[in-house]
Amino acid sequence: MATLDELAAALERALDRATKETTDEVLLAAHACIQADDLTLREQGRIAMLALADEGSPRAAWLGAYCWLEGLGGDADLDRGLALLVRAANEGVAEAAFELGQLLARSEQLEAAATWLNLAAEQGHAPALRMLGRMAAGSGERNAADHLLQAAIQAGSQPAVFDRVLLLAQFGPSDELVALLDGLLSKRDVPGGLLGEVGRATAERDPDAVLSLAIVVTPQGRAGRQAFVDGLARGNQGLWEELGPDLRAVLDLG
């Protein structure tokens, strides 16, 4: 971990040698300074970062946007921050496009959000692919959602695996769902609540599939099995009243 003096010295050296060839070095040093606890160092990092953005560096525009948006190293200015973020996104910084998509989605501007998320997704940005998949699933576009979530998984998004489990669970225990769920269960790699949601989604859409899917989750620990039946009860109370005793026996819940 570099000391404050070392960070300041690194920034000074980088600025002294600043040419197009050393832009990345200045960028890294400026970013490290902005993250420091020392206020003077933060201000120096901010000045260097925004200077790089003014010189045309797309990634400096992306990182510099947060100097304005969050008031790092100086005053905050929402308009300037968003302008830099838009510029960075348009100049090929996938992270900036993703952030714009997130901001717009939070304010329910889903069509505008999708435009920026697609820009990031075209560059293989895993979180953007996942978010588009979740949006498609919420709109009932199952095939599009599945395609996007698979792309997100291939790009390295582990949370997209769980999203895809829930998507497939809504349509019963297909071979794909069983294989995906088996892989997670065998590793005990199931986050809290996932099996509950699987139970709920399956019971809502495909009651006939509940018993066969229950068999799949049998190897999971008792807490996981209990979460599955709790979710099933939330999804279809009538079905739970009918099948509850049988399911508790299958899952060894007493």
RAKA-V461093 format. One record per pair of residues at least 6 apart in sequence whose ideal C-beta (glycine too) atoms are under 6 Angstrom apart, sorted by sequence separation. I is the first residue (numbers start at 1). GAP is how many residues later the second one is. If there is no record, write none. Layout:
i=I gap=GAP
i=I gap=GAP
This chain:
i=36 gap=6
i=66 gap=6
i=67 gap=6
i=184 gap=6
i=53 gap=7
i=89 gap=7
i=121 gap=7
i=153 gap=7
i=202 gap=7
i=203 gap=7
i=233 gap=7
i=18 gap=8
i=33 gap=8
i=34 gap=8
i=52 gap=8
i=53 gap=8
i=88 gap=8
i=89 gap=8
i=104 gap=8
i=105 gap=8
i=120 gap=8
i=121 gap=8
i=136 gap=8
i=137 gap=8
i=152 gap=8
i=153 gap=8
i=168 gap=8
i=202 gap=8
i=217 gap=8
i=232 gap=8
i=68 gap=9
i=104 gap=9
i=136 gap=9
i=168 gap=9
i=14 gap=11
i=33 gap=11
i=34 gap=11
i=49 gap=11
i=53 gap=11
i=85 gap=11
i=89 gap=11
i=117 gap=11
i=121 gap=11
i=149 gap=11
i=202 gap=11
i=217 gap=11
i=14 gap=12
i=33 gap=12
i=34 gap=12
i=68 gap=12
i=69 gap=12
i=101 gap=12
i=133 gap=12
i=136 gap=12
i=68 gap=13
i=49 gap=14
i=50 gap=14
i=117 gap=14
i=149 gap=14
i=14 gap=15
i=30 gap=15
i=49 gap=15
i=85 gap=15
i=101 gap=15
i=117 gap=15
i=133 gap=15
i=149 gap=15
i=165 gap=15
i=65 gap=16
i=100 gap=16
i=101 gap=16
i=132 gap=16
i=133 gap=16
i=165 gap=16
i=11 gap=18
i=30 gap=18
i=229 gap=18
i=10 gap=19
i=30 gap=19
i=65 gap=19
i=97 gap=19
i=129 gap=19
i=133 gap=19
i=64 gap=20
i=65 gap=20
i=46 gap=21
i=11 gap=22
i=97 gap=22
i=98 gap=22
i=129 gap=22
i=130 gap=22
i=145 gap=22
i=61 gap=23
i=97 gap=23
i=129 gap=23
i=7 gap=25
i=7 gap=26
i=61 gap=26
i=62 gap=26
i=94 gap=26
i=126 gap=26
i=129 gap=26
i=225 gap=26
i=46 gap=27
i=61 gap=27
i=98 gap=27
i=130 gap=27
i=45 gap=28
i=46 gap=28
i=7 gap=29
i=94 gap=29
i=98 gap=29
i=126 gap=29
i=134 gap=29
i=169 gap=29
i=195 gap=29
i=199 gap=29
i=203 gap=29
i=43 gap=30
i=58 gap=30
i=98 gap=30
i=126 gap=30
i=130 gap=30
i=137 gap=30
i=42 gap=31
i=62 gap=31
i=94 gap=31
i=124 gap=31
i=126 gap=31
i=166 gap=31
i=170 gap=31
i=196 gap=31
i=200 gap=31
i=204 gap=31
i=31 gap=32
i=162 gap=32
i=169 gap=32
i=195 gap=32
i=199 gap=32
i=203 gap=32
i=207 gap=32
i=8 gap=33
i=27 gap=33
i=58 gap=33
i=169 gap=33
i=195 gap=33
i=199 gap=33
i=203 gap=33
i=214 gap=33
i=4 gap=34
i=23 gap=34
i=59 gap=34
i=62 gap=34
i=171 gap=34
i=172 gap=34
i=185 gap=34
i=196 gap=34
i=197 gap=34
i=200 gap=34
i=58 gap=35
i=166 gap=35
i=170 gap=35
i=181 gap=35
i=185 gap=35
i=196 gap=35
i=200 gap=35
i=173 gap=36
i=203 gap=36
i=214 gap=36
i=4 gap=37
i=172 gap=37
i=214 gap=37
i=34 gap=38
i=178 gap=38
i=34 gap=39
i=173 gap=39
i=173 gap=40
